[in-house]
Amino acid sequence: MDTQTRREFISETGKATVMGGIGAFSSATWENQLAHKFIHHVYFWLKQPDSAADKQKLIAGLKKLASAKTIRMSHIGVPAATNRDVIDRSYAVSWLLVFDNAADQESYQNDPIHHQFIDDCSPLWQKVVVYDSVEPA
């Protein structure tokens, strides 16, 4: 029977923990979490695209909006530094939302938090584009 030093035990335990954590983010796990969900992706173009203050105000508004009850997951993003013909980097901020179903998304549209966000932040943007998607039948 081999004996391990304390340092070897801690090292091996740490490796197992890291590998287990990596497994938690496997594509199968994400697919399971997103199965049968309603995806709502919003892109914002600012009236003043070079205004860092306006971008920060919009992001702050989205962070408040994330507290809406029916949102399961959310992500605020800005254009990545990628350049290919098929990539549109013209927007300022993106807002990805995951809902359990279309009814929850519709409830979100009528949530007072959502209406307050629109009142507070709509003066900042010149254009908004929304892409909603569900799994194919």
N, C-alpha and C positions, 0 to 999 in steps of 0.2 A: 504494500500500500504506500503510495506516494504521499508525502506531506507537503503542504503549501506554506510558504511564509505568509505573514499577514499582508505584506506588500503585494505578493502575487495574487492572493485572494481578492484584494481590493481592486487590482488591475483587471482581473477577469470579470468580476462583478460589474465594474464600470463598462467594460466592453459589451457585456450582455445587455445592460441597461440601454446603452446607445443603440445597439442593433434592434432592440425591442422598440425603441422610440422611432427609429427609421421605419420600421414595419408599420407603425401607426399611421404613417403618411403615404403608404403605398397607394397606387392608383385604384386597387380594388376597394380600399377603405373609402377613398373619396367617392368612387362610384356608388358605393352602398349609401353613403351619407346624402348623395344627390339624387338617388333613385326616386322617381316620381315627384320631384320637387318642381316648383314654379320658379324660373330664373328671370330676374328683372334687372337689366343692365342699362344704366342711364349715362349718357355722355353730355358734358356741359362745355360750351364755348363761352368765354367771358366777353363782355362788352369791351373791357380793357385787358386784352390778353397779356400785356406786359406788367400788369399790376400784381406784385407779390402779395400786397395787402388784400386785394379782392380775392385772390386764390385762397389765402388763409381764412378769410371770412367764410367762403363757401365750404371749405373743408371743416371748419368749426361747426357750421350749420349741419353738415352731414353727420358729424359725430353726435350731435344732439339728436338728430333724426334717428340714429341707430337704436334709440331706446324704444321705438315703436314696438308694441307687444307681439305682433305677428311675424316680425323678422326673425328668421332662424339663424342666418349668417349674413355678414356684410363685409365688404371690402372697399376702401377708398383708394383710388389709384391715380397716378399721373402717367403721361406717356413714357414708355421705356425708351432707352437710347438705342433703339434698333432702327435700321434703315433698309427697307426692301420695298420694291414697287407696290406690294400689296398692303403695306402698313400705313394706316392713317394716324398721324401724330398731331393733327391739327386741333384736337380738343384740349381743354385745360385740365379737367378732372373727370374721372369715371367713378361710378357708384354701382357696385355689384351687390345685388340682394338675392337671398334665397328664402323662399316661402314654402310652407308645407303644401299649399295648393292655391288655385286661382282665387278661391273665396278669401283666403287670408291676404292675398295681394290686393284684392278689391277693398277689403277692410282697411288696409294700410292707406290706400288712396283717400279714404274718408276720415282717417285718424286726425284729431286736432293737432298732433305733433307735426304731421305732414303739412297741414294747412299753414301752421305757423312758420315752418321752413320755407314754404313758397312765399309767404308774406315778407319774411326777413331777407331771403336770398335772391328772389327773382330779379330785383334791380341789378344784380351783378352779371346776369348772363344775357347773351344775345340769342343763343340757340340751345335747344335741348333735343337730343335724339334718344329714343328708348327702344331697346330690343328685348322683347319678352320671348321666352322659349320654354317648351315642355318636351318630355321624351316623345319620340315618335310612337305611334300606335302599333 
